[in-house]
Amino acid sequence: MTVRDQIDVNIHGSSFPGTYVGSGTLIGNVRSSDVTRTLTGYFTSDGNAVDIPVGFDPHCVEFFDVTDVTDYCWQRGLPAGDTIKTVTAGTMTVDTGSVIVDTAFDGRSTVSLSAAAASTSKLWIFKITG
């Protein structure tokens, strides 16, 4: 029988607590033990708003405009309609123009990119995590 050490992913620290009872025998320095839902993809915009039906409730949505080198990021907790916009020079601003909108229903969502942002013939990459 092969002996295997086990890392307990529920412990985030440098040592086991003195009262620990469990299967862990090594300190794993685990960063996150959560299972993350991620949806990624890309498309070329045609000037219309873009809706992406998501089978989960997202916590972070990022759209990257490869053509203009502009990044739009929505994070749960931002005011409705706000996104963090980063341009080529690295300047970050809060865009209040509803570039990214998350519409939740029944534990699922539709993530939308506005028509104003998705003008014709731009290459977009997206990442949606929940």
Residue pairs with C-beta under 8 A, 6 or more apart in sequence:
5 25
5 26
6 23
6 24
6 25
6 26
7 24
7 26
7 27
7 28
7 30
8 16
8 22
8 23
8 24
8 28
9 28
9 30
9 33
10 22
10 33
11 17
11 20
11 24
11 27
11 28
11 30
12 29
12 30
12 31
12 33
13 27
14 27
14 29
15 27
16 24
16 27
36 129
36 130
37 55
37 56
37 129
37 130
38 127
38 128
38 129
38 130
39 52
39 54
39 126
39 127
39 128
39 129
40 125
40 126
40 127
40 128
41 52
41 125
41 126
42 123
42 124
42 125
42 126
43 50
43 123
43 124
43 126
44 121
44 122
44 123
44 124
45 113
45 118
45 119
45 120
45 121
45 122
45 124
46 118
46 120
46 121
47 115
47 118
47 119
47 120
48 115
48 118
49 112
49 113
49 114
49 115
49 118
50 112
50 113
50 118
50 124
51 110
51 111
51 112
52 110
52 111
52 112
52 113
52 126
52 128
53 108
53 109
53 110
54 108
54 109
54 110
54 111
54 128
54 130
55 108
56 107
56 108
56 109
56 130
57 104
57 107
57 108
57 109
57 130
58 76
58 102
58 109
58 111
58 128
58 129
58 130
59 75
59 76
59 129
59 130
60 73
60 74
60 75
60 76
60 127
60 128
60 129
61 73
61 74
61 100
61 102
61 111
61 126
61 127
61 128
61 129
62 71
62 72
62 73
62 74
62 126
62 127
62 128
63 71
63 72
63 73
63 99
63 100
63 113
63 117
63 124
63 125
63 126
64 70
64 71
64 72
64 124
64 125
64 126
65 71
65 72
65 117
65 122
65 123
65 124
66 122
66 123
66 124
66 125
67 121
67 122
67 123
68 88
68 122
69 87
69 88
70 85
70 86
70 87
70 88
71 85
71 86
72 83
72 84
72 85
72 95
72 99
72 100
72 113
72 117
73 83
73 84
73 85
73 86
73 100
74 82
74 83
74 84
74 99
74 100
74 102
75 84
76 102
78 84
78 94
79 96
81 96
81 97
81 98
81 101
82 94
82 95
82 96
83 94
83 95
83 99
83 100
84 92
84 93
84 94
84 95
85 92
85 93
85 94
85 95
85 99
86 92
97 114
97 116
98 114
99 113
99 114
99 116
99 117
100 111
100 112
100 113
100 114
101 111
101 112
101 114
102 109
102 110
102 111
102 112
103 109
103 110
103 111
103 112
111 128
113 124
113 126
118 124
